[in-house]
Amino acid sequence: MIKCLIDRVTPSKEAIKNRQNFEAILSKVPKKYSFNSPWFYGAIGISSVLVITILISNL
């Protein structure tokens, strides 16, 4: 796809630098922690019980 921009001023390096404020953008994104999720503890709990059961039954 080719874009034709007519009568548009090319932004300066300073204008581009000011628009690339990634820290401000990332600070607005809500953070999700997998450790607070009940699905994390459910998967870890089930797998650990399964491994312990298998290890004990092989003794």
ABEGO torsion letter per residue (X at the ends): XBBBBBGBBBBBAAAAAAABBAAAAAAABBBBBAAABAAAAAAAAAAAAAAAAAAAAAX
